[in-house]
Amino acid sequence: MPKVKPSTKKSPKLKKALKSRESNIGKKMEKIRKETEELRKEKAEQEAFLSKTKAEKEERKRLEELNVEKQKELDELREELKQKSEELEREWKEAETAPCTPIIGCRKFGEEGSELDKVNGPCGVTVNHNNEVVFADYNNHRVQILNTEYKCRHAIQLDGFTHPFKPRDVAVTADGRYFVSDDSNKQVVVCTEDNKVLATFGQNEGLNPHGLALTRDDHVLVADENKNCIRKYTLDGKHVADIGSTGSQPGQFKSPKAVAVNSRNQMVVSDSDNHRVQVLEIDGKFVKFIGPDGSGGASESQPPAPYGVSIDEKDNIYVCDINANVIANYDSEGKFIENLGRFQVRKPSFVTIRNETPDTPTMVVTEFEQNHFKVILL
């Protein structure tokens, strides 16, 4: 029987089957390729996330360690500050209770209370026509006049006003008239030593009187904290002018606390919130700042806070600095001389100069928060 030679020609049916199989295999391979690519992306994302999480954990750990370290440093600083504060408080108590030597020449008077010879919020201080110390006893609603032993000889107590009389500062004329800035009633009161009210002015002008002074040409200067100016009046209370305005330029003020007048009839103003002291002509023309920066000598860490101001017979200037706890002393031209009263005064409010004898000049300083006043030999 003869052999049949196999046919190499594929049938159309087989071709179709093979082609279908190849197509299915290609689709599966494409699917596998896409799934593999997606798995690669997911793996990369997971690795990136794990890397980021690890970095974040390491950063958190570093920050926690740093926070612990900084907290330790902060606790150490707090403890150091506490120790220094306690040490300073001890120094103050020792300085205030220790007997004064002739070199220090400091005497303390008064204690808190409402009885005579006691004080409650001593403010403005001056010397009257009889060379007696006179000061505003703010919270006791009176003005005290002291004898040569610095004991209360007489108290000026006024009533009949809308609110209780609260004196901030006082000035006395040569004929014995007392000009008092009354904080409660926003006015200036003119009275005699025997409690007779001669006049009042300023109460209907929006006045907020603080320090005041008498000029050489018979006017009254009142530091007005509301209008940030020095208000000028005649001795009978007629308003003449407002000197200065709100601002930080020369001749402008922010919360002026006190004013004094020198022998040239120039005013010296403690421009408190501008941290400086200004000298102006009586008509308001700016002359100069005193000291290197008008600061009163405080350090940079304690911004200067000039408050009360006084001038002696040689036109030397004395400025209370309630932050530096000193009385800054300047010569008649405004050149800084020295800080007085260091470790003798605390939060000094107002100051005046009094000659106990012709050869014994003293500085009388009120301390509002401490409820007493100091007499310091110059």
URGI-V185144 format. One line per field, one symbol per residue. phi: phi as a letter, one per 40 degrees, with the letter a starting at -180 (. if undefined). psi: psi as a letter, one per 40 degrees, with the letter a starting at -180 (. if undefined). burial: + if it has 24 or more other ideal C-beta (glycine too) atoms within 12 Angstrom, else -. Layout:
BEGIN
phi=???
psi=???
burial=???
END
This chain:
BEGIN
phi=.ccccccccccdccdccccccdcccccccccccccccccccccccccccccccccccccccccccccccccccccccccccccccccccccccccccccccdccgbbbbgacibccgbbagcbdbabccbgbcbaccdccfabcbbcccgbccabcbbagccbdcbcbaabbcccgcbbbcbcccfabbbabccgcccabagcbbgcbcbcaabccbgbbbbcbcccfabcbbcccgccbabbgacibcdgbbbfccaabbcccgccbbccdccfabbbbccchccbaccgcagcggccccbdcbcbcaabcccgcbbbcbcccfabcbbcccgccbacbgcgbbbfccbaabbccbdbbcbbbbcbdccfabbbbcc
psi=hiihhihehiidddddddddddddddddddddddddddddddddddddddddddddddddddddddddddddddddddddddddddddddddddddeiihidddfhhhiiihieiieiigfhbiiahaeefihhihgdeefihhhiaeefihdihhhiaeidihhghdiiihideehhhhhhddefihhhiidfehhdiiieefefhghbiiihieffihhhhhddefihhhiideehhdihhiihaeiheiihghdiiihaeefiihhhgdeefihihiieeehhdiiiidefdeeiideghighbiiihaeeeihhhhhedefihhhiaeeehhdihiehedihfhciiihhhdideghihhhigddefiiihhh.
burial=----------------------------------------------------------------------------------------------++---------+++++------++++++++++++---+++++++++++++++---+-+-+++++------+++++++++---+++++++++++++++++---+++++++---+++++++++---+++++++-+++++++-+-+-++-+++------++++++++++++--++++++++-+++++++++-+-++++++--+++++-----+++++++++--++++++++++++++++---+-++-++++-+++++++++++-+----++++++++-+++++++++
END
